[in-house]
Amino acid sequence: MSGVWVWIEHREQQFAAISLEALGVARKAAEALGAPVTALVFGDGVEDAAASAFEYGAERVLGCDDETFASFRVEAAGPLVAALAAEREPDVLLLGASTNGRDLAAWVAATLDAGLAADGIDLKVAGGKLLLTRPVYAGKLLSDVHVKEGLQIITLRSRAFPAADATGGRGEPEWVAPLVAEDELKTKVVSFESSVGVVSLTDARIIASGGRGVGGPEGFEPIRELADVLGGALGASRATVDAGWIPYDHQVGQTGKTVSPDLYIASGISGAIQHQAGMRTSKVIVAINKDPDAPIFGLAHYGIVGDLFKVVPALTAEFKARLGK
Ligand SMILES: Cc1cc2nc3c(=O)[nH]c(=O)nc-3n(C[C@H](O)[C@H](O)[C@H](O)COP(=O)(O)OP(=O)(O)OC[C@H]3O[C@@H](n4cnc5c(N)ncnc54)[C@H](O)[C@@H]3O)c2cc1C
């Protein structure tokens, strides 16, 4: 058995926040299991990222430095992770429940016929097994699950766990060769557009979201200003995305992003179960709605009954004054 493996997501050698969180979870799990932590670091030019994995507590690094990993493609990463896991038999494979992490977890689980416990918000170790707590029924209930035997593949929800602290660790990665050559891959990444300066929804500590109550694309402006003044991200309900008022990237909910910020401010959002599925694990929820019977008030920690076009600018002005912006 070769312990707890963590798949690292990074861009230009900077770790995704979820991978630091996964490393923190891995260290705790590995300590309880008495097993080492191994980081899987794949990319094109990844020496610094491999060094960071040691720095944040990995005891071993399995690295693959190859052009096929310049951007994530599951058909390149999947076969390599599955082959390494089949050969070396780790107890656990941890990944972020990001788009790529879910894709890769499913590939490896299907290839190895291994159990997959997805989208965890809490993790305990009991009897040599990891017990994962995950929201079910659109977040209305929490369920504890574990993988009965063999490799335990686990994905973790973003911002549900603290990030690993730097340990100052160092080491030499073990470099492995890719299994699939570039010309054998069926997909090609033609470009990558970076949303520089835009706070990512899944990493955001604060999210201000707008729903159909904003009335049109321009109605998002006060919500955007509130998000900006708080250094947060802009979210949206599906109704507004379907109406073409805002791009899909901003959608929160069952068919959008799952978020767990410290503060979620929902304006003009009724609080349909599918929207709640994406945001109900937020630590503090504030709802602004002119309908006192809107279901979102059943979930909110703080509710303001009123017109968002009056309430949101007033909040923004107050935050600006208090934050000296
Ligand atoms: C399979 C499936 C998947 C889905 N996935 C998602 C998903 O991922 N995310 C998602 O959000 N939805 C999803 N939905 C849609 C969901 O069911 C709702 O239709 C949607 O969330 C409603 O969006 P809304 O709250 O913006 O609009 P509405 O339900 O129309 O609510 C608008 C609210 O704005 C309030 N309002 C209006 N004017 C103002 C004002 N001036 N000031 C203050 N309040 C005002 C109203 O009182 C109302 O409560 C999904 C549905 C299905 C069937």
The ligand as an SDF file (V2000), in Angstrom:
LIG
                    3D

 53 58  0  0  0  0  0  0  0  0999 V2000
  -33.1330   20.5350  -13.6130 C   0  0  0  0  0  0  0  0  0  0  0  0
  -33.0950   21.9530  -13.1590 C   0  0  0  0  0  0  0  0  0  0  0  0
  -31.8860   22.5010  -12.8140 C   0  0  0  0  0  0  0  0  0  0  0  0
  -31.8170   23.8250  -12.3520 C   0  0  0  0  0  0  0  0  0  0  0  0
  -30.6050   24.3620  -12.0090 N   0  0  0  0  0  0  0  0  0  0  0  0
  -30.5790   25.6090  -11.4720 C   0  0  0  0  0  0  0  0  0  0  0  0
  -29.3550   26.1720  -11.0350 C   0  0  0  0  0  0  0  0  0  0  0  0
  -28.2660   25.5860  -11.1580 O   0  0  0  0  0  0  0  0  0  0  0  0
  -29.3710   27.3980  -10.4830 N   0  0  0  0  0  0  0  0  0  0  0  0
  -30.5330   28.1300  -10.3470 C   0  0  0  0  0  0  0  0  0  0  0  0
  -30.4720   29.2630   -9.8360 O   0  0  0  0  0  0  0  0  0  0  0  0
  -31.6910   27.6220  -10.7850 N   0  0  0  0  0  0  0  0  0  0  0  0
  -31.7410   26.3850  -11.3550 C   0  0  0  0  0  0  0  0  0  0  0  0
  -32.9290   25.9190  -11.8290 N   0  0  0  0  0  0  0  0  0  0  0  0
  -34.0650   26.8390  -11.9220 C   0  0  0  0  0  0  0  0  0  0  0  0
  -34.8120   27.0490  -10.6340 C   0  0  0  0  0  0  0  0  0  0  0  0
  -35.8330   26.0670  -10.5140 O   0  0  0  0  0  0  0  0  0  0  0  0
  -35.4960   28.4350  -10.6320 C   0  0  0  0  0  0  0  0  0  0  0  0
  -36.3290   28.5430  -11.7610 O   0  0  0  0  0  0  0  0  0  0  0  0
  -34.5100   29.5910  -10.6360 C   0  0  0  0  0  0  0  0  0  0  0  0
  -33.5380   29.4190   -9.6310 O   0  0  0  0  0  0  0  0  0  0  0  0
  -35.2700   30.8790  -10.3850 C   0  0  0  0  0  0  0  0  0  0  0  0
  -34.3890   31.9540  -10.4920 O   0  0  0  0  0  0  0  0  0  0  0  0
  -34.6860   33.3070   -9.7080 P   0  0  0  0  0  0  0  0  0  0  0  0
  -34.7700   33.0600   -8.2640 O   0  0  0  0  0  0  0  0  0  0  0  0
  -33.7000   34.2980  -10.2080 O   0  0  0  0  0  0  0  0  0  0  0  0
  -36.0900   33.7450  -10.3300 O   0  0  0  0  0  0  0  0  0  0  0  0
  -37.5300   33.7610   -9.6760 P   0  0  0  0  0  0  0  0  0  0  0  0
  -37.9070   32.4700   -9.0910 O   0  0  0  0  0  0  0  0  0  0  0  0
  -38.4260   34.3350  -10.7220 O   0  0  0  0  0  0  0  0  0  0  0  0
  -37.3950   34.7820   -8.4770 O   0  0  0  0  0  0  0  0  0  0  0  0
  -37.1840   36.1540   -8.6230 C   0  0  0  0  0  0  0  0  0  0  0  0
  -37.2980   36.7700   -7.2290 C   0  0  0  0  0  0  0  0  0  0  0  0
  -36.9600   38.1310   -7.3100 O   0  0  0  0  0  0  0  0  0  0  0  0
  -37.8130   38.8460   -6.4100 C   0  0  0  0  0  0  0  0  0  0  0  0
  -37.8130   40.2380   -6.8870 N   0  0  0  0  0  0  0  0  0  0  0  0
  -38.3380   40.7240   -8.0430 C   0  0  0  0  0  0  0  0  0  0  0  0
  -38.0720   42.0400   -8.1510 N   0  0  0  0  0  0  0  0  0  0  0  0
  -37.3500   42.3910   -7.0380 C   0  0  0  0  0  0  0  0  0  0  0  0
  -36.7870   43.6030   -6.5750 C   0  0  0  0  0  0  0  0  0  0  0  0
  -36.8460   44.7380   -7.3060 N   0  0  0  0  0  0  0  0  0  0  0  0
  -36.1530   43.6050   -5.3910 N   0  0  0  0  0  0  0  0  0  0  0  0
  -36.0610   42.4760   -4.6300 C   0  0  0  0  0  0  0  0  0  0  0  0
  -36.5820   41.2830   -5.0420 N   0  0  0  0  0  0  0  0  0  0  0  0
  -37.2140   41.2430   -6.2250 C   0  0  0  0  0  0  0  0  0  0  0  0
  -39.1320   38.1380   -6.4900 C   0  0  0  0  0  0  0  0  0  0  0  0
  -39.9070   38.3800   -5.3280 O   0  0  0  0  0  0  0  0  0  0  0  0
  -38.6920   36.6830   -6.6330 C   0  0  0  0  0  0  0  0  0  0  0  0
  -38.6040   36.0650   -5.3400 O   0  0  0  0  0  0  0  0  0  0  0  0
  -33.0090   24.6010  -12.2880 C   0  0  0  0  0  0  0  0  0  0  0  0
  -34.2310   24.0190  -12.6370 C   0  0  0  0  0  0  0  0  0  0  0  0
  -34.2760   22.7150  -13.0690 C   0  0  0  0  0  0  0  0  0  0  0  0
  -35.5970   22.1180  -13.4260 C   0  0  0  0  0  0  0  0  0  0  0  0
  1  2  1  0
  2  3  1  0
  2 52  2  0
  3  4  2  0
  4  5  1  0
  4 50  1  0
  5  6  2  0
  6  7  1  0
  6 13  1  0
  7  8  2  0
  7  9  1  0
  9 10  1  0
 10 11  2  0
 10 12  1  0
 12 13  2  0
 13 14  1  0
 14 15  1  0
 14 50  1  0
 15 16  1  0
 16 17  1  0
 16 18  1  0
 18 19  1  0
 18 20  1  0
 20 21  1  0
 20 22  1  0
 22 23  1  0
 23 24  1  0
 24 25  2  0
 24 26  1  0
 24 27  1  0
 27 28  1  0
 28 29  2  0
 28 30  1  0
 28 31  1  0
 31 32  1  0
 32 33  1  0
 33 34  1  0
 33 48  1  0
 34 35  1  0
 35 36  1  0
 35 46  1  0
 36 37  1  0
 36 45  1  0
 37 38  2  0
 38 39  1  0
 39 40  1  0
 39 45  2  0
 40 41  1  0
 40 42  2  0
 42 43  1  0
 43 44  2  0
 44 45  1  0
 46 47  1  0
 46 48  1  0
 48 49  1  0
 50 51  2  0
 51 52  1  0
 52 53  1  0
M  END
$$$$
